[in-house]
Every structure is written in structure tokens, then in C-alpha cells.
Amino acid sequence: MTGRNRKIAGATLLGGDCLEVLATLDPESIDAVVTDPPYAIGQLVGERWDDAGMVRVARAGGDRLSAGEAFEAWCLELGKGCLRVLKPGGHMLAFSSPRTVHRLACGVEDAGFEIRDELMWLYGTGIPKSHRLPGGRSTTLKPAYEPIVLARRPLEGTTKETLATFGTGALNTDACKVAGRHPANVLLSHEPDCRESKCAPDCAAALVDAEANQRRRGTGPRVAPSRIFYCPKVNRRERDAGCEHLPEQDIGLFPRSDAGKPKPPARNTHPTVKPLELMRWLVRLGCPPGGVVLDPTCGSGSTGAAALLEERRFVGIELDPFYMEIAAARIAHWAPEGTPRPRVRRGPLGKRRRR
């Protein structure tokens, strides 16, 4: 293992490679896995856990694998580790990219999981990671959604028997209802210009609700209220909360796309921070009340903060000591009042060394 382990009341952060650390956890000790693993799209320059790092690990056995095959092989090993530590009937919710979600799903399924669904998180903001070519052409579209694979470790007996024995096997749909209705497999973010009092004119969330309200008032065929869960993408204040003691650093995630558009510095420089409201919804959905949530690719700790806010316990694994520092600070910040804060190194960290 690398890095330092941290303990926060209700949460444990373990430093090291997730495949190695997973093998040290007790079998059938986890109620749900909620994670945002690498997407293997080769866009995050300098991040050793993105495309190139996983390809090297998967090719270590001497097989001649393509980048996609190598990523699927890595997902297979991740799935095996998660399957072993999950209780029977335990769910796994894993983010991915439209380009590589098929590899993640195949790897997890081959590990022994049942693929139950694929959720979609839609959002209006996003940067095209594209080469701009003459004649108004480019190589990609602007990203506007991320898929979330919903998988389940096979039951032990029937659903009712698994629930009675392990407390797992079913989703907590009542806790995730939207407007009193059964939750859907689509989640949507507001436009960045929306405010609490008023949405932007082209906000998809507002347009969907307006259509539903119009039909309910009798001006069209009667339909059920909107069932889509909405939340904004993470803002700078939420991203940096708890990290006030860390130095501000520039964020240059996509050099080709961000040319000429410098972003303000941040203390939490992780490139794929997910909003807490979204992660809390996923934790409620997949993990039984009082259960243990595992995130084997913990990053800056959004899953851990969400788990504690939803009164679940948390185990996180993180390879990078710098992100471990950020995760510990953020989880401690969002932990319920009275939770002891972790010991955090407060010496000068300087700029993060890119790998």
C-alpha cells in the first residue's frame, strides 16, 4: 500500500491501489459500492490512474491487448474485488463514459455481477474534448451525460430471503421518490444560469416540469408529475469546502479544449468531482439505512461525504496521497455535527506533482 490511512468517525480512508487494498477487506462486509472509477478515455493529462496507467496494469501478464481490452480487463479485476466484499444482493453503482461504459459493464458482468440497469446523468454544461479542424469540423460532440452502471451481486435465495438475512437485494426506492413518484433511471442537472427563484429559459428541467404542469391543469392529456431527479453540477464553494488549509492551484484538465480559457484556481483540484446531492441520492438508493458504502476509487471524497450525510458508514480507497488529503478534509467538513475531525497534515504541500 501507499499513502496514509485515515479514520474519521463513521469513515475509513485506505491509501493504496484499489485492486490490492480490496483484497485486504473482509468478505461480505460491504452493503453497497458507489463509485466513480477512471473512464479510460485518455483525456486527463498527468493522471496516472487514467488510460495509460490501467493499460500498463492489464498488460502486465504479457497479453497483447488493445487499450479498450486492457480497460475491460482492469474492470474485471475491480468487479471481482467488489463482488467478494459485497454482501449477497449488494448493489454497485459505477459512473462511466459513453465511450467506455460497455467495457465497464462487460468487465463487471464477467466478474459475476448481474447488470440491473443503466442510469443516465444529464447536464447542460460540458466541454467538447475535440480537435478543431478546418471547415468547421471537429472530432467529437459536447458531452451532456454520463452513464451509471447499476449492478447487483447475485441473491442468496429469493429477494425476500436475501433481505431478511443480509438487508440487501433491493433498492430503497421510497427514499428516492421524486414528487412522490417512483424514481426513474434518468437524473438531470439544471443549466448553470438557473437560480433558486427562476430557471434559465432553455433549462431542460424547467421545460419538463412546465409540460407536466400544463397537462395536469387540463390543457392537454393528463400525465403523472415529473419523475426526474434534478441537481446542479458541483460549484466551486462545494468543491473546496473543508479544504481552506490547502493551497490554491490552477486547474488545467483538458489542455486542448481549455486553450485561451484559464479557470480560476481551486483548492480541490480533482478533475471529476461529483455533486453531493447526486451522490446522496445514489447512496440512499443503493445502500440500506445504517449500512456500509465502499468507494474503491475515492478521489476527493464526494461519496464519503454523501454516505455520512445519509447516516451510512463509509470505506474509501485512494491511490494518490494528495487526493487522500483532500478527501479527508472534505469528508470531515460534511460529517454530521459532533463527528471528530481527522488529523490532517498542515505543512506546506506546494503544487501537486504531476505523474
N, C-alpha and C positions, 0 to 999 in steps of 0.2 A: 504494500500500500504506500501511497504518497500523501503528503499533506497531513493536517492535524484533524483528529476527530473532535467534535463539539457536542456538548449536551445542553439542551435547553429543556426546561420542564415541559414534558409532552412531546419533545422533538429530539432526534438524534441525527447528527450530520457525520457521515463517514467519508474520509478522504481516500481517494484511490480510483483505479479503473473499475468501472461498474461491473464488468464481467468477473473480475477477480473478487470484488467485495461481495457480490451476490452469493458467491459460493460459500461465504462465511456465515451467512444469516441462517437462522433456524428454519427448517422446512415447515410449511403450512403455518407461518407466523404472521402473515400479512393478509388484510381483508380486501385491499384494492390497490392497484397500481394506476397512478395518474401521472403521466409523464410527457415531456416534450423532447424526444430524442433528436439527435442530428438527422438532417434531411438528406445528406449526401448529394447536394446539388452544386458543390464546389464554388460557392459564392462568397463565403465568409473568409476573407483573406487573413492568413496568420493564425486561424483557429485549428489547433492540432486535432480536435475532435470532429472536424468536418470531413469532407470527402476523402482527402488523401490519407489521413490517419487511419480510418476504418479500412480502406483498401489494403494498407500495409498489414494490418492485423489479420484480415481474412485471407490474404495471400501467403501468410507465414507457413502454411502447410505445404507450399510448393505447387499448388494448383494454379493453372493459367486461367484466371478469372477476369472477366470484364469488370469495369467499375460498378455496374449495376448488379452483377452476380456477387461481387465482393460485399456490397452493401446488404444484399439479401442474406448472405452467409453470416454477416455480423448480426442482423436482426434475428436470425435463427438462434444464435447463441444467447442474445438478450432474452428472447422468448423462453428458452429453456431455463434460464436463471430465474425469470419471473414466475414461470409455471411452478417451479419447485418450491418457492417460498410462499406462494398464494395458497389460501385455503381452497378446498373444493368449491366450485361455484363462484370463486372470486373473479371480479371483473378487472380488465385492463383497458384504460382509455389512453391512447397514444396519438399525439399530433403527428402530421406528416406534411409533405408537399404533394401537389397534384402530379408532379413528375415522378415521384418515387414511392407513393403510397402503396402501389401494387407490390413492390418489393417488401415493404414492411409487413403488409397483410400476409403475403406468402410465407415469409420467414416465421411470423408469429403462429400462423396456422400449422406449418410443418413442425413447430415446436410442441404442438399438442393442444393449442387453444381452439375454441370454436369462434369463428367470426360471426358476431351477432348483428352488427350494423356498421354504417359509416356515417358519422355526423359531419356536418359542414358548418364551419365558422366563416360567415361572410362579412366583409368590411369594405368601406368605400375608399379608404386610404391605401396606398401601396406604391412602391417604386418599381418601374419596369427595369429588370436586370437584363438589359438588351444592348447589343451592338447597334449603333445608329448608322445606317448605310445610305448611300446616295439614292435620290429619287423618292425620298420619304418612306424608306423601308427600314425594317428592324427585324430582329430575330425572335422576339418573344412578345407576349401580351403582358399587360399590367396585372400583377397578382391581385385577386379580390376575394380569395377564400383559401382556407386551409382545412383539409380533411382530418378527421379524428377517428381512428380505428377503434371500434368497440368490440372487444373480445372477452371470452369467459373461459376459465378453466372448467373442464367437464364436471358435471354434478357427481355427487356420490349418492346414488339412489335417485329418487324423484326430487323435483324442486322443493316440495314441502319438507321432505326428509332432510335435504341439504340445509334448508333454512333453519330447521329445528336443531340440527346438530352443530352447524358452523356459523349461522347467522348470515350466510352469503347465498348467492344463487339467483337473486332477483334485484332489479333496480328500484331505487327509492323514488318512484315517480311522483307520489303525492307531495314530497318535499321539494319538487322541482316544477310544480304546476305553474303555468303562465295564464294570468287572467282566469284562474280557477279551472283551466282546461289541462288535459293530459299533455305532457311536454312532447315537442317534436324533435326530429333529428337535424334541425337547422337552427343555427344561432346567428344573430346578426348584430353588427355594430352600427351605431349612428354615424352620420357624417361628422367630420371634425368641426364644422361650423355650427353644429347644433348646440343649443343651450337648454338648461333645465326648463325654462319657461316657453321655449319655442324651437322647433326643428328647422333646419335649413330647407329651402323649397324642394330640393331634389332628394331629400333623405328617404331612403327606401323603407325604413322602419315606420316613419310617419305616413307614407303613402299606403303601406299595407293596412295600418290601423284606420286610416281615413276611409279606405274602401270598405273595410269591415263595418265601421260605424255607419256609413251610408246605407249599406244593405240592411243593417239592424233597424234603422229608422223607417224602413218600409219603402225606400226609393229604389229598391232592387230586390232580387231574390234573397230570402233570409238565409244567412250563413252563421256559423259559430264565430265567437270572438277570435281575434288573432291569437295563435298559439306559439308564436315565435319569441324566443328569449332574446332580449336586446341588452347590449352593454357597449360602452365606448372602448376604443383601444387605449392602452396604458398611456397616461400622461407623464410629464417629467416629474411632477410632485410625487406621484405614487411610485414611480421608478426609483427615486432617490430617498424615499422616506426611510429613516433609520441609518442612513449612510453619511450623515453630516460630518463624521470624523474622517472620512476618506477623501483623498484629493480629487479635484475635478480633472477630467481628462477629455480629450477630443474623441469623438466617435466617428470613425471613418469605415463604415461597414461594407459599402459597395463602391469602391473607388471609381469604376467606370460609370455608374449611374449617378453618383453624387458630385461629379466634376462641376466645379463652379458654384456649388450649393453647400457651403460649410454649415454644419449643425452646431448648435451651442453645446458646450462641454457638459458632461454629466458625471456624477459620482458612481452610479451603477452603469457600467459600460457594456453589460451583457447585450448581445445583438438581438436576442429573440425573447424579450420579456413579455409575458402574457398578462392580461389584466386580471386583477384579483377577483373581480366579480364573476368573470368567466370561470376561473379555476375553482371558486367556491361552489358554483353551480355543478361543475363536474364532480367535485368531491362529494357533494350531497347526493348526487345521482348514483355514483358507483360504490361508495363506502357506507356500510351500515353505521348508525349512530354509535359513537364511542369506539369505533374500530381503528385500525392502523392503516395509514396510507403510505405507500412506498413510491418514491420518485428516484429511479436509478440514475437519472441524468439531471441532477437537481438544479444546475445553473445558478441563477441569482435568488432562488428560494421562493418563487411565487406559489408553487404547490404547497410548500411547507407552511407559509403564512396562511393560505386558504384553509389548510387542514386544521390548524389551531383555532382559527376564527370559527370554524364549523364544529368545534369541540371533538375533533378526532386527534389521534396521536399520529406522529409523523416520523418516517425514516427516510433520509435523503443521502444519496451518494454523489460526490462531485470530484472530478479529476483535478480541476485547476484550483490551487490554493487561493488565488486571487478571488475567484468567484465564490469559494467557500467563505471567505471573509465577508463578502457582500451578502451572501445568503444568511449567514449567522446574524448579521446586523438587521436585515430586513425582517426575518422571522421574529427576532426579539422585539422589534418595533411593533409588529402587528399582533403579537401574542396577547391574550386576554390580560386585563389589568391584574397586577399582583404576581405575574409569572416572572421568576428571576431572569435577569438578563445574562447572556453568556459572557465569558471572558473573551474580549476581542483585543488583539494586538493593536496598539495605538501608535507604534513607531512610524516613522516616515516610510511610506510604501513606494513613493515615486511613481513614475509611469510604468504601466504594465509591460512586461517584456513579451513581445510577440514571438510565437513559436513558429 
